[in-house]
Amino acid sequence: MSASELHGATKEGTARYAAKFPRAARGHFRDAHRLNLSSLGMGTYLGQPDAKTDENYTASAIAAGESGLNVFDAAINYRFQRSERSIGAALKQLAAKGFAREEFVVCTKGGYLTPDGAMPADANDYFFREYIQPGVFTAKDIVGGGHCMTPKFLKNQIGRSLKNLGVSCIDIYYLHNPETQLSEMPKEAFLGRVRDAFTFLESAVEAGELSYYGMATWNGFRQDAGASDGMQLAELAQIAQEIAGGRHHFRFVQLPFNLGMTEALTLGNQLVAGHKRTMMEAASDLDVTLIASASLLQGQVAKNLPGFVAEALGLENDAARALQFVRSSPGITTALVGMSRVAHAQANAKLVNDPAATEEQFTNLFARGESA
């Protein structure tokens, strides 16, 4: 790999990538923290941990990259580290096709204990040898039987992810479902763990291993304000501010958002400077970029949609309409969707040349939904 491919995504690189797609609709590429992100990104969560699925994901990532999608999302525990390796293999092949590393926004997550490649015969023995014996974590660091976010563990996981992905810098590194920790400790202790994690992650940015960090959540930002596992974005941003000042790198949050899970847009569960805000409003206030996961909710919102959705959004099928809803939402920068086959990548990439829904279309959709 050449020197130009070693660092992460750059403003110039992602702008150069966007320029390769002159037919892309205006607004498909979106600025976020000096990067150009495509409005759709590739997810790698589902699938068996086998060679065939590895090959399919690699081929899909290449197809996505060649079609105007430059956001690749994984987690170290997806398919026992194999999804990261599939993306790594794709980046190498894309480089051979004339796409540079700095054109792609590579994202992954850490927090869950995961074996390597396949489930070992004795998982307890594996984790003892790999982690406890070398002092990476102790039993008291683990929550819920499999979640950890101590600095030592994150350092270990980032090192593994860098190797799996074949890169020297991860563009966005997420703490994976940190709200899991709230099930076993009071809020104050949780925030103490977040502070330790953020302090380490800022040091990883300084070391050039990460460009930005954030949180990839499931329930954490979708709950009512008083929920025991609910999180307040302003509290988290304040911790980052206290650690690194206004130039902190806690700039991304990934959360589920789709036609069936609209809380980020509709639920006023965040408090910012004494004002009740939705998650989208809070993120805007705090200069945090929102990335949508579960855009199709594993296919559940990609079929049999009410007729008024088609009337409001147009397009040729329900899957495209469901994705159009997510990527057109005013607070979402990129809508992630699983693409385990080349055909998925090619079908989703058809939206690259379609403009996002207008504000009027979006308003009409909600008005029809409330009256239906």
C-alpha angles and dihedrals in degrees: 000000000000124000091254090061098050102079127064136262115312136194090247095044096049091045088052089051092051090050089059088069106057091163093058112118117258107267096027088109112054132192117238122164096335094315133104109227125188115239089239125047136187121254123198106190106115131063143071121292093246139115095255093056089045090056093045093053092047092050090046092051090051091050091048092049092049091050103054104276112120103167115093119184129193141143128219091243095051105114091344095298093312096111090060089051092050090055090046091054090049093051090055092050092045089053088056088053093055101268114126125218092243090062093067130071105219116196132182140160141225134195108089124087110241137178121233117261098327141016108279121230089246112027094183091054091048094053092044092054097039101040119005098045093050090046098246090135141348127226091258090060091064122090126193092003095290117032127098135160106171117139093248092052094046090050089053093046095048089052091052093045092050089053093045092050094042093230136116094218133039110211098209122015117189132199098233115236094328090176085078086080092060090070091071107030142041120265094255093056090046092053088050089057090047089053091052091048094047091048089055094043091053088054089051088054089050089051091053095244094113134027098196138355136204145143129286106203142177108188101002099093099024099067131095112271094259098048115128092233096039120118132208114222092205091058091051094046089049090056090052089047091052091050101044109006125231092329093063118139101226092116110132136064124181117201138157114272126163142123090289098041110045100150095119088063102032110030118083096208101133129086118208120175090338094310125117109237140173116243090256091052093045092050090051091049092051099041093246119144118225121219117191120226126189090031090165095026089232090309097309094116095038098082142044094020117172114270093246090067091061090045092052100041106026114196127129106276144012095257091057091046092050091051091044090056093053099043091044094054108114096237100043121093100180131014112211120213130177113252111183094154134048090236089059092052093048093047093048092045090063085081090063090084095041119087118238117260114281122245088252092054090048093049092048091051092055093043091052091045093054093049096043 
